């Protein structure tokens, strides 16, 4: 995987999620559900997401699933229940997180 491309995609996803919103950035909360924090790649992704969130004045919460799809699904559901304004998921198993993502109401 190309780190720069993935990082740019993550930053772009955060930017697009809030383009045109009338809500102040300082009031926005983003949840990032990560696969793990052992791999350098994921730590670099987290650093890029934090930098983008800081630059935008957005509060970022990062969850480390430690390679456990069940924990990842639980984190998604928790962030949704807590009412985050945006959610970025680096899925361990795309099919495994789909039921949790179906709880999002747009």
C-alpha positions in Angstrom: 0.0 0.0 0.0 1.1 3.5 -0.7 1.2 5.4 2.6 0.9 8.8 1.1 -2.1 7.8 -1.0 -3.8 6.3 2.0 -3.0 9.3 4.2 -4.3 11.7 1.5 -7.5 9.5 1.2 -8.0 9.7 5.0 -7.6 13.5 5.0 -9.8 13.8 2.0 -12.5 11.7 3.7 -12.4 13.9 6.7 -12.5 17.1 4.6 -15.4 15.9 2.4 -17.4 14.8 5.5 -17.5 18.4 6.6 -17.5 20.3 3.4 -20.4 22.7 3.3 -21.5 22.1 6.9 -22.6 25.1 8.9 -21.4 23.6 12.2 -18.3 25.1 13.7 -15.3 22.8 13.3 -14.6 23.2 17.1 -17.9 21.5 17.8 -17.2 18.5 15.5 -16.2 15.1 16.9 -14.7 12.4 14.7 -14.2 8.7 15.6 -11.4 6.8 13.9 -11.7 3.0 14.3 -8.3 1.6 13.6 -7.1 -2.0 13.0 -4.1 -1.8 15.4 -1.4 0.4 16.7 1.4 -2.0 16.4 2.1 -1.5 12.7 4.0 1.6 11.6 1.6 2.2 8.8 -1.4 2.5 11.1 0.5 4.8 13.5 1.4 7.0 10.5 -2.2 7.0 9.5 -3.2 8.0 13.0 -0.6 10.8 13.0 -1.9 12.1 9.7 -5.5 12.0 10.9 -4.5 13.9 14.1 -2.7 16.5 12.0 -5.7 17.0 9.7 -8.1 17.1 12.7 -5.9 19.7 14.5 -5.6 21.8 11.4 -9.4 21.8 11.0 -10.1 22.3 14.7 -11.9 19.0 15.0 -11.8 16.7 18.0 -10.5 13.2 17.0 -11.0 10.0 19.0 -8.9 7.0 17.9 -9.9 3.4 18.9 -7.4 0.6 18.6 -9.1 -2.7 17.9 -6.0 -4.8 18.4 -6.9 -6.9 15.3 -10.2 -7.9 16.8 -13.2 -7.5 14.4 -15.6 -7.8 17.3 -14.0 -4.9 19.2 -14.0 -2.9 16.0 -17.8 -3.4 15.6 -18.4 -2.5 19.2 -16.3 0.7 18.9 -18.3 1.7 15.8 -21.6 1.2 17.7 -20.2 3.1 20.7 -19.2 6.1 18.6 -22.6 6.1 16.8 -24.4 6.0 20.2 -22.2 8.8 21.5 -23.2 10.9 18.5 -19.9 11.6 16.7 -20.3 13.8 13.7 -18.1 11.7 11.5 -16.7 8.2 11.5 -13.6 6.8 9.7 -13.2 3.0 9.8 -10.2 1.1 8.7 -12.0 -2.3 8.6 -10.4 -5.5 9.6 -13.3 -7.3 7.9 -15.6 -5.2 5.8 -18.5 -7.7 6.1 -18.0 -7.9 9.8 -18.5 -4.1 10.4 -21.4 -3.7 8.0 -24.1 -4.5 10.6 -22.6 -1.8 12.9 -22.4 0.7 10.1 -26.0 0.1 9.2 -26.9 1.9 12.5 -25.8 5.3 11.0 -28.7 7.5 10.1 -27.9 10.1 7.5 
